[in-house]
Protein backbone atom coordinates (compact mmCIF):
# COMPACT_ATOMS: atom_id res chain seq x y z
CA UNK A 1 0.00 0.00 0.00
CA UNK A 2 1.40 3.41 -0.96
CA UNK A 3 2.40 5.27 2.18
CA UNK A 4 0.91 8.64 3.03
CA UNK A 5 3.38 11.47 3.39
CA UNK A 6 3.09 13.82 6.38
CA UNK A 7 1.50 17.07 5.29
CA UNK A 8 0.66 20.58 6.46
CA UNK A 9 -2.81 21.49 7.62
CA UNK A 10 -4.45 24.06 5.30
CA UNK A 11 -4.97 26.55 8.14
CA UNK A 12 -1.26 27.32 7.72
CA UNK A 13 -0.58 26.25 4.13
CA UNK A 14 -3.85 26.47 2.21
CA UNK A 15 -3.97 24.01 -0.68
CA UNK A 16 -4.86 24.48 -4.34
CA UNK A 17 -8.55 23.96 -3.53
CA UNK A 18 -9.45 26.18 -0.53
CA UNK A 19 -12.13 24.82 1.84
CA UNK A 20 -14.25 26.98 4.13
CA UNK A 21 -14.47 24.54 7.04
CA UNK A 22 -10.69 24.38 7.29
CA UNK A 23 -10.17 28.13 7.03
CA UNK A 24 -9.59 29.34 10.58
CA UNK A 25 -7.10 31.59 12.32
CA UNK A 26 -7.08 29.49 15.49
CA UNK A 27 -3.84 27.58 16.16
CA UNK A 28 -3.88 23.81 16.02
CA UNK A 29 -3.64 22.24 19.44
CA UNK A 30 -1.71 19.07 20.02
CA UNK A 31 -3.48 15.77 19.64
CA UNK A 32 -3.65 12.40 17.93
CA UNK A 33 -6.25 11.79 15.21
CA UNK A 34 -7.37 8.48 13.73
CA UNK A 35 -8.68 8.85 10.17
CA UNK A 36 -10.73 6.13 8.47
CA UNK A 37 -12.01 5.59 4.93
CA UNK A 38 -14.68 2.90 5.21
CA UNK A 39 -15.68 1.50 1.83
CA UNK A 40 -17.48 -1.53 0.50
CA UNK A 41 -14.24 -3.32 -0.38
CA UNK A 42 -11.68 -2.11 2.14
CA UNK A 43 -11.26 0.08 5.19
CA UNK A 44 -8.15 2.26 5.34
CA UNK A 45 -6.91 3.60 8.68
CA UNK A 46 -4.20 6.17 9.39
CA UNK A 47 -3.06 7.64 12.71
CA UNK A 48 -1.68 11.19 12.80
CA UNK A 49 -0.08 13.36 15.45
CA UNK A 50 -0.78 17.10 15.26
CA UNK A 51 2.41 19.10 15.82
CA UNK A 52 3.05 22.74 14.89
CA UNK A 53 0.41 22.78 12.17
CA UNK A 54 1.54 19.49 10.68
CA UNK A 55 -0.20 16.13 10.54
CA UNK A 56 2.60 13.65 11.20
CA UNK A 57 1.81 10.11 10.10
CA UNK A 58 2.38 7.53 12.85
CA UNK A 59 0.87 4.41 11.30
CA UNK A 60 -1.42 3.28 8.49
CA UNK A 61 -2.98 0.02 7.35
CA UNK A 62 -5.77 -1.39 5.22
CA UNK A 63 -8.29 -4.14 6.02
CA UNK A 64 -10.94 -5.96 3.95
CA UNK A 65 -14.24 -4.51 5.14
CA UNK A 66 -16.55 -7.50 4.76
CA UNK A 67 -14.35 -9.96 6.69
CA UNK A 68 -14.77 -7.90 9.88
CA UNK A 69 -17.88 -7.62 12.05
CA UNK A 70 -17.55 -3.93 12.93
CA UNK A 71 -15.45 -0.81 12.65
CA UNK A 72 -14.40 -1.13 16.30
CA UNK A 73 -13.03 -4.63 15.61
CA UNK A 74 -10.81 -3.17 12.90
CA UNK A 75 -9.61 -0.37 15.19
CA UNK A 76 -8.62 -2.86 17.89
CA UNK A 77 -6.66 -4.86 15.30
CA UNK A 78 -5.03 -1.65 14.08
CA UNK A 79 -4.06 -0.48 17.58
CA UNK A 80 -2.59 -3.79 18.68
CA UNK A 81 -1.70 -2.29 22.05
CA UNK A 82 1.31 -0.28 20.80
CA UNK A 83 -0.14 3.12 19.86
CA UNK A 84 -0.56 6.40 21.79
CA UNK A 85 -3.98 7.34 23.11
CA UNK A 86 -6.31 8.77 20.46
CA UNK A 87 -7.97 12.17 20.96
CA UNK A 88 -10.30 12.12 18.00
CA UNK A 89 -11.60 9.89 15.22
CA UNK A 90 -13.09 10.81 11.85
CA UNK A 91 -14.74 8.18 9.66
CA UNK A 92 -15.52 8.77 6.01
CA UNK A 93 -18.21 6.16 5.33
CA UNK A 94 -19.86 4.99 2.10
CA UNK A 95 -23.52 5.54 2.93
CA UNK A 96 -26.12 8.17 3.91
CA UNK A 97 -25.39 9.54 7.40
CA UNK A 98 -28.25 10.73 9.59
CA UNK A 99 -27.71 12.07 13.13
CA UNK A 100 -24.37 10.35 13.55
CA UNK A 101 -25.58 6.97 12.30
CA UNK A 102 -25.26 5.07 9.03
CA UNK A 103 -25.95 1.65 7.58
CA UNK A 104 -23.38 0.88 4.90
CA UNK A 105 -24.69 0.77 1.34
CA UNK A 106 -22.21 -1.85 0.13
CA UNK A 107 -21.26 -3.49 3.43
CA UNK A 108 -23.36 -4.99 6.24
CA UNK A 109 -22.41 -2.81 9.23
CA UNK A 110 -24.35 -0.29 11.25
CA UNK A 111 -22.10 2.53 12.45
CA UNK A 112 -23.12 4.76 15.36
CA UNK A 113 -20.75 7.55 16.44
CA UNK A 114 -22.02 7.47 20.05
CA UNK A 115 -21.45 3.72 20.33
CA UNK A 116 -17.95 4.05 18.87
CA UNK A 117 -17.19 6.81 21.38
CA UNK A 118 -18.26 4.58 24.26
CA UNK A 119 -16.50 1.43 23.04
CA UNK A 120 -13.21 3.17 22.25
CA UNK A 121 -13.41 5.69 25.13
CA UNK A 122 -12.75 8.57 22.73
CA UNK A 123 -14.94 11.68 23.15
CA UNK A 124 -14.47 13.22 19.67
CA UNK A 125 -16.00 11.05 16.94
CA UNK A 126 -16.83 12.61 13.56
CA UNK A 127 -18.88 10.64 11.05
CA UNK A 128 -19.03 12.02 7.51
CA UNK A 129 -19.92 10.61 4.11
CA UNK A 130 -16.95 9.15 2.22
CA UNK A 131 -17.54 11.51 -0.69
CA UNK A 132 -17.56 14.46 1.68
CA UNK A 133 -14.23 13.16 3.01
CA UNK A 134 -12.97 12.97 -0.59
CA UNK A 135 -13.98 16.59 -1.10
CA UNK A 136 -12.10 17.71 2.01
CA UNK A 137 -9.11 15.66 0.89
CA UNK A 138 -8.81 17.75 -2.27
CA UNK A 139 -7.22 20.45 -0.10
CA UNK A 140 -4.23 18.16 0.52
CA UNK A 141 -3.53 17.44 -3.13
CA UNK A 142 -0.98 18.98 -5.48
CA UNK A 143 -0.98 19.34 -9.25
CA UNK A 144 0.74 15.96 -9.65
CA UNK A 145 -2.27 14.29 -7.99
CA UNK A 146 -4.56 15.14 -10.93
CA UNK A 147 -4.80 14.12 -14.57
CA UNK A 148 -6.86 16.44 -16.79
CA UNK A 149 -9.44 14.54 -18.81
CA UNK A 150 -11.11 17.61 -20.30
CA UNK A 151 -9.79 21.16 -20.32
CA UNK A 152 -11.84 24.27 -19.62
CA UNK A 153 -11.30 27.92 -18.67
CA UNK A 154 -10.59 28.73 -15.03
CA UNK A 155 -14.02 30.12 -14.08
CA UNK A 156 -14.68 30.36 -10.31
CA UNK A 157 -17.80 28.50 -9.28
CA UNK A 158 -19.26 25.37 -7.76
CA UNK A 159 -17.56 22.03 -8.30
CA UNK A 160 -18.69 18.40 -8.34
CA UNK A 161 -17.15 15.09 -7.40
CA UNK A 162 -18.09 11.69 -8.87
CA UNK A 163 -16.32 8.46 -7.90
CA UNK A 164 -16.96 5.06 -9.50
CA UNK A 165 -15.58 2.14 -7.51
CA UNK A 166 -17.39 -0.60 -5.60
CA UNK A 167 -20.34 1.80 -5.81
CA UNK A 168 -20.89 5.27 -7.29
CA UNK A 169 -20.37 8.24 -4.99
CA UNK A 170 -21.27 11.84 -5.75
CA UNK A 171 -20.73 15.08 -3.84
CA UNK A 172 -20.82 18.82 -4.38
CA UNK A 173 -18.63 21.77 -3.42
CA UNK A 174 -20.47 25.09 -3.08
CA UNK A 175 -18.33 28.11 -3.94
CA UNK A 176 -18.95 31.15 -1.69
CA UNK A 177 -16.65 33.48 -3.61
CA UNK A 178 -13.45 32.58 -1.82
CA UNK A 179 -13.78 29.05 -0.39
CA UNK A 180 -15.53 25.73 -1.07
CA UNK A 181 -18.14 24.14 1.19
CA UNK A 182 -18.30 20.34 0.56
CA UNK A 183 -21.62 18.56 0.93
CA UNK A 184 -22.62 14.93 0.55
CA UNK A 185 -25.26 13.57 -1.83
CA UNK A 186 -26.61 10.14 -2.74
CA UNK A 187 -26.89 11.03 -6.42
CA UNK A 188 -25.34 7.75 -7.53
CA UNK A 189 -28.61 6.04 -6.57
CA UNK A 190 -30.76 8.25 -8.81
CA UNK A 191 -32.45 6.58 -11.79
CA UNK A 192 -30.38 5.72 -14.85
CA UNK A 193 -31.75 7.57 -17.87
CA UNK A 194 -31.47 5.68 -21.21
CA UNK A 195 -30.82 7.73 -24.33
CA UNK A 196 -31.28 5.19 -27.13
CA UNK A 197 -32.66 1.72 -27.87
CA UNK A 198 -29.47 -0.02 -26.73
CA UNK A 199 -29.60 1.84 -23.42
CA UNK A 200 -33.23 0.78 -22.99
CA UNK A 201 -32.22 -2.85 -23.50
CA UNK A 202 -29.58 -2.46 -20.76
CA UNK A 203 -32.15 -0.79 -18.50
CA UNK A 204 -34.63 -3.64 -19.02
CA UNK A 205 -31.94 -6.25 -18.27
CA UNK A 206 -30.91 -4.54 -15.03
CA UNK A 207 -34.51 -3.82 -14.01
CA UNK A 208 -35.28 -7.51 -14.26
CA UNK A 209 -32.17 -8.34 -12.23
CA UNK A 210 -32.37 -5.66 -9.50
CA UNK A 211 -35.87 -4.15 -9.55
CA UNK A 212 -34.45 -0.61 -9.68
CA UNK A 213 -31.80 0.73 -12.06
CA UNK A 214 -29.64 3.46 -10.60
CA UNK A 215 -26.53 4.99 -12.16
CA UNK A 216 -24.52 2.96 -9.65
CA UNK A 217 -25.71 -0.24 -11.34
CA UNK A 218 -23.71 0.77 -14.43
CA UNK A 219 -20.97 3.17 -13.33
CA UNK A 220 -19.15 0.92 -10.86
CA UNK A 221 -16.99 -2.20 -10.76
CA UNK A 222 -20.02 -4.52 -10.50
CA UNK A 223 -21.68 -2.44 -13.23
CA UNK A 224 -18.85 -3.20 -15.65
CA UNK A 225 -19.42 -6.92 -15.11
CA UNK A 226 -23.20 -6.60 -15.57
CA UNK A 227 -22.76 -4.67 -18.82
CA UNK A 228 -20.32 -7.33 -20.04
CA UNK A 229 -22.69 -10.22 -19.27
CA UNK A 230 -25.48 -8.60 -21.26
CA UNK A 231 -23.27 -7.69 -24.21
CA UNK A 232 -21.77 -11.16 -24.29
CA UNK A 233 -25.26 -12.67 -24.44
CA UNK A 234 -26.54 -10.23 -27.06
CA UNK A 235 -23.44 -10.47 -29.28
CA UNK A 236 -23.63 -14.24 -29.53
CA UNK A 237 -19.83 -14.36 -29.39
CA UNK A 238 -18.57 -17.25 -27.31
CA UNK A 239 -16.47 -16.27 -24.33
CA UNK A 240 -12.82 -17.26 -24.94
CA UNK A 241 -11.56 -19.94 -22.58
CA UNK A 242 -8.52 -17.89 -21.60
CA UNK A 243 -10.78 -14.99 -20.61
CA UNK A 244 -13.10 -17.24 -18.63
CA UNK A 245 -10.09 -18.63 -16.78
CA UNK A 246 -8.80 -15.17 -15.89
CA UNK A 247 -12.18 -14.03 -14.59
CA UNK A 248 -12.45 -17.16 -12.45
CA UNK A 249 -9.16 -16.30 -10.73
CA UNK A 250 -9.35 -12.50 -10.48
CA UNK A 251 -11.94 -9.74 -10.16
CA UNK A 252 -14.04 -10.04 -13.38
CA UNK A 253 -14.48 -6.29 -13.80
CA UNK A 254 -10.72 -5.67 -13.56
CA UNK A 255 -10.05 -8.47 -16.06
CA UNK A 256 -12.65 -7.08 -18.48
CA UNK A 257 -11.18 -3.59 -18.22
CA UNK A 258 -7.58 -4.71 -18.76
CA UNK A 259 -8.61 -6.96 -21.66
CA UNK A 260 -10.39 -4.02 -23.26
CA UNK A 261 -7.38 -1.73 -22.87
CA UNK A 262 -5.22 -4.38 -24.55
CA UNK A 263 -7.86 -4.71 -27.32
CA UNK A 264 -7.93 -8.50 -26.89
CA UNK A 265 -11.70 -9.05 -26.96
CA UNK A 266 -14.37 -7.04 -28.79
CA UNK A 267 -17.06 -7.52 -26.12
CA UNK A 268 -14.70 -6.27 -23.42
CA UNK A 269 -13.83 -3.26 -25.59
CA UNK A 270 -17.52 -2.43 -26.08
CA UNK A 271 -18.14 -2.87 -22.34
CA UNK A 272 -15.45 -0.37 -21.38
CA UNK A 273 -16.60 2.10 -24.02
CA UNK A 274 -20.14 1.96 -22.61
CA UNK A 275 -18.83 2.43 -19.07
CA UNK A 276 -16.91 5.55 -20.16
CA UNK A 277 -19.94 6.83 -22.07
CA UNK A 278 -22.26 6.41 -19.09
CA UNK A 279 -19.73 8.06 -16.77
CA UNK A 280 -19.48 11.03 -19.12
CA UNK A 281 -23.27 11.40 -19.30
CA UNK A 282 -23.79 11.31 -15.55
CA UNK A 283 -20.78 13.56 -14.88
CA UNK A 284 -22.30 16.10 -17.27
CA UNK A 285 -25.69 15.85 -15.58
CA UNK A 286 -24.01 16.47 -12.24
CA UNK A 287 -22.18 19.48 -13.70
CA UNK A 288 -25.47 20.92 -14.94
CA UNK A 289 -27.28 20.37 -11.64
CA UNK A 290 -24.51 22.05 -9.65
CA UNK A 291 -23.53 24.58 -12.38
CA UNK A 292 -20.03 23.30 -11.75
CA UNK A 293 -17.89 25.79 -13.67
CA UNK A 294 -15.26 25.13 -10.98
CA UNK A 295 -14.84 21.66 -12.40
CA UNK A 296 -15.81 18.02 -12.09
CA UNK A 297 -13.41 15.77 -10.18
CA UNK A 298 -13.50 12.04 -10.84
CA UNK A 299 -12.33 9.86 -7.96
CA UNK A 300 -12.69 6.19 -7.14
CA UNK A 301 -10.47 3.25 -7.93
CA UNK A 302 -11.28 2.68 -11.62
CA UNK A 303 -10.36 5.79 -13.62
CA UNK A 304 -6.82 6.28 -12.22
CA UNK A 305 -5.96 2.78 -13.49
CA UNK A 306 -7.20 3.38 -17.04
CA UNK A 307 -6.78 7.14 -17.65
CA UNK A 308 -3.49 6.81 -19.55
CA UNK A 309 -4.92 4.31 -22.06
CA UNK A 310 -8.65 5.01 -22.26
CA UNK A 311 -10.37 6.58 -25.28
CA UNK A 312 -10.83 10.17 -24.13
CA UNK A 313 -12.85 11.12 -27.20
CA UNK A 314 -15.68 8.86 -26.01
CA UNK A 315 -15.77 10.77 -22.72
CA UNK A 316 -15.63 14.23 -24.30
CA UNK A 317 -18.18 13.41 -27.00
CA UNK A 318 -20.73 12.26 -24.42
CA UNK A 319 -19.94 14.89 -21.77
CA UNK A 320 -20.70 17.81 -24.09
CA UNK A 321 -24.05 16.49 -25.28
CA UNK A 322 -26.86 18.36 -23.57
CA UNK A 323 -28.37 20.42 -26.38
CA UNK A 324 -28.86 24.07 -25.46
CA UNK A 325 -26.48 23.83 -22.49
CA UNK A 326 -23.49 22.47 -24.42
CA UNK A 327 -21.88 25.90 -24.14
CA UNK A 328 -21.89 25.58 -20.34
CA UNK A 329 -20.48 22.05 -20.39
CA UNK A 330 -17.68 23.17 -22.69
CA UNK A 331 -16.55 25.49 -19.89
CA UNK A 332 -16.33 22.72 -17.28
CA UNK A 333 -12.88 21.20 -16.72
CA UNK A 334 -12.78 17.53 -15.73
CA UNK A 335 -9.91 16.11 -13.69
CA UNK A 336 -9.20 12.58 -12.48
CA UNK A 337 -7.92 12.26 -8.90
CA UNK A 338 -4.85 10.02 -8.94
CA UNK A 339 -4.17 9.96 -5.19
CA UNK A 340 -5.95 6.91 -3.75
CA UNK A 341 -5.64 8.31 -0.22
CA UNK A 342 -7.73 11.43 -0.85
CA UNK A 343 -10.67 10.37 1.33
CA UNK A 344 -8.34 9.30 4.15
CA UNK A 345 -6.53 12.65 4.04
CA UNK A 346 -9.89 14.44 4.06
CA UNK A 347 -11.00 12.48 7.12
CA UNK A 348 -7.72 13.43 8.83
CA UNK A 349 -8.29 17.12 8.04
CA UNK A 350 -11.84 16.98 9.31
CA UNK A 351 -10.89 15.10 12.48
CA UNK A 352 -8.05 17.51 13.26
CA UNK A 353 -10.27 20.53 12.74
CA UNK A 354 -12.97 18.99 14.94
CA UNK A 355 -10.40 18.87 17.77
CA UNK A 356 -9.61 22.55 17.25
CA UNK A 357 -13.28 23.52 17.55
CA UNK A 358 -13.81 21.69 20.83
N, C-alpha and C positions, 0 to 999 in steps of 0.2 A: 504494500500500500504506500503510495507517495506520501512522504511526510510533510506536514504543515510547517511552514516557516513561522517564527515569531514575528509579530507585526505590531505597528503602532495603532493605537485607538484614534478614530477620526476626530475626536475632540481636540487633539493636538495637531495631527497631520490629516486633514480632511482629504478623502480620496477623490477619484475622478468623478464619482457619482455621489454628490452630497445628499445626506439624509437628515431630515428634520429632527427625528427622535434622538439622534446621536449628537446633535449640535447643541452643546452646552458649555458654559464657561466654568462650571464647577470642576475642581480637580478630582482626579480619580483616586479613590481611597484604595488601600491595600486589600487584597482578598484573593480567594481562589475560586474559579468558576469552572463548572463542568458543562460543556456544550454537547448536545446530542442531535443527530439527524436521524430520525426514526422513519424508515421507509418500508415498503412492502417486501423488499428483498433483503436489505441489510440495515443494521443500525450502527452508525459511526459515533464514537465517543472521543472527546478530546478534553484534557484538563489543562487549564491555563492559570498562571499566577499573574496578578496585576501588579506592576512595579513601574513607577515613574512614567505613567502613560503608555506603557507597553503591555501587551499580552504575551507572556512568556510561556511557550509550550512546555508542559511537564511530561505528558504522556498522551498517546492516542492509540486506538485500536478499533477494529471493526468486527461485528458479530452477525451471523445470519439471524434475521428477525424471527422467522417462523419456527425455529428450533428452540426458542426460549418462551417461557410461560408469561413473562412480564418484563417491563422495563427495569424494575428494581432488581430482578434476578441478573440482568445484564450488568447493572451498575456494581453489584456485589462481586461479580466475576472480574470486572474491570479494576476495582479497587484492590482486591487481593491482599488487603491488610497492610500495604506498603506505601500508601499515599497520604499526603497531608489532609487535614480536615477541610471540607468543602463549605464555602460560604453561600454559594448560589448555584442554581441549576437552570439552564434554559433548554427546553426540548422543542425542536422543530419537527412537527408530526404530520404525516400524510393523512389528512382527514379534517372534517369540519369541527372546529373547537367552539364549544358553547359553555360559558361560565366555568372555565378551567377544566373541562372534561371533554373527552373525545373517544369515539370508537373508531379504530383504524379502518380505512376503506379497503385496503388490500392486505391487512393482517388481522388476526383475531383478538387483539387485546382491547381492553378498556383502559384508558389512562385518565387518572384523576390527580390533579396537582396537589390537592389537600392530602390525599392518601400517600402520595410520594413524599411529601414534606414530613408526615408522621413516621413513615417507615424508614426514611433515611436520616431523620432528625436534622433536617436542613430547612430553615425558615423561608428562604427566598427561592421559590419555584416559579419559573415563567414557562407557560405553555403557549406556543404560537404555531400557526400553520407552517408546514415545511416550505411552501412557496413564499410566505412572508419572510421566513428565515433566508431563503435564497435572495430575496430582494434586499434585505439588510446586508447580506454578504457581498453585494455588488460594490459596496463602499471599500472593501478590502482589496479589490482587484486592480491590476495594472493593465496597460495596453496589451501586453503579451498574453493576457488571460482571455482575450477575445479574438475571434475570427469573423471578419465582416462577410456576410452572405449577400447583403444588398446595400448599396451605398445610398445616401440621401443627404440633403443639406442639414447643417447643424441648427435646427429650429427648436428653441426651448419649448417644452410642453410635457404633457403626461407621457408615461412610458408603460409598457406591458411586458409581462414575462410569461412564457409558455414552455413547459418542460415535459417532453415525452420520455417515459422510462417504463417502470413496471405499470404505472398508470399515466394519466395526463394531468399535470398541475397547471394552474393559471393564476396570475396575480396582477395587480395594478400598482402603479406608482403615481400618485397625484403630485403635480408640480405647482408649488405655491408662489413661484416667481424667483425663488432662490434655493429651495431645498425640495427633496422628494419625500412623500409620505407613503410608505408601502401599505398595501391592504390586501388581505386574502380574498379569494373567490373560490367557488366550486364550479367554474365555467366548463371544466373538462367533462362534466356530467350532463351538460346541455345536449339537446337532441342534434344528432348528425343530420345535415341537410343535403340530400342528393341533388346533383345538378344535371344529370343525364341518365339515360336508360341503364347504363352499366352501373352507375351509382345506386340506382333503385334496386337492381338485382343484388348488390352487396347489402343494401339496407334490409331487403326481404330475408336474405340468408341469416343475417345477424339477429333480426327480429325473431325469427323462428328459434334461434339458438338461445337468446338471452331474454326476450320479452320486452326489452327496451334498448334502443340503439343510441348510445351517447358517442361523442367524439372520442372519448377514451377507448371505446371498443375498436377503433381503427388506428388512432395515433398513439400507439404504445407498443411495447415489446409483444405482449399477447395479441395485439391487433395485427401486427405483421404476420404472425402465424395464421390467424384466422383468414386474412386476405389471401394468403398463399393457398390454404386448403380449398377455398372456393375457386380460385383461378386454376388450380391444378385440376379440379373436377370439371370445370367448364371447358378448359382447353382440350381435354381428352388426351393430353400428353402423359405418357407413363412416367412416373417418378423414377429417376435413375437410381440404381442400387447403391452407388457410392454416396449419393446425396441422402438416401434413406439411412444408410449406416452412420453418416456424420450426425444427422439429427437425432438418432437414437442415443448417441454418446454425449452430445453437447446441447446447449440451449438452441432449440429449433429456429427461433427468431434471429439469433446471432449468426447461425449457419446460413440461413436464407439471405441475410444482408451481405455477408462476406461473399457468398456465391454470386450474388448479383453484381457486386463491385468488381469481381473478377470476370464477369460476363460468361459464366460457365453454365448457365441454365436460363432459358428464356422466361420461364414462369417466375423464377426468382427475380429476374430483372424487372418484369412487369409489376411484381409485388412491391419492390422498393420504389419504383416510379410512382405508384399509386400512393404509397405512404408519404412520399415527399409532396405530392400534389395535395393530399388532404391536409398535411401540416401547413402548407402555404395558404390554403383556403381559410382554415381556422385562425391562423396567425393574422391574416388580413382582417377577418371579422372582428378579432379582438382589437386590432389597431383602430378600426372604425368606431367600435363601441367606446373606447377610451380616448379617441382622438389623439393617438399616441405619436405625435410628431417628434417626441423625445426618443423614440425608438422602440423596437420590439427585441427583447432578449430571449434567445432560445437556450434553455438549460436541459437538464436530464442527461441520461447516460448514453443515448443513441447517437445524436448528431455529432458530438465531438469525435466519435470513432469513424464517422464516414465523411466529414466535411471536406477533407482534402480530395476525395475521389468521387463525390456525388455529382450528379448532373444539376448544376445550379440554374440552368435555364428553365428546367421544369418548375423549380421553386419560384423564380421571378415571374414566369409567365402566368402562374396561377395566383400569385400574391397580388399583382396589379391586374385584377379582373373583377371590378365591382362597378362597371358602368359609369354613371355620372360622377362617382367619387374616385375614379382612377387617379385623378390629379393629386388628391390627398395622399393616396397610398404610394405614389411615386416619391413623395417627400419623406416617407418613413424609412429610416435606416434599420437594418436587421442584423443583429450580431449573435454569434454562437458563443456561449460561455464554455471555455475550455477547462477551467479549474473545477475539478470534481468535488472540491471541498467547500464550495461557495456557501451552501446551506449551513455547514458546520461553523464556518467563520461568522456567518450572520447570527447564528445562535449564540456564539461567544460574545459578539458585540452587544447583543440584546441583553444577555445575562449580566455582563459587566456594567452596562448602563443602569440596569435594574438595581444593582447594588449601590450605585451612586445616588439614586433617587430615594433610597430608604432613609 
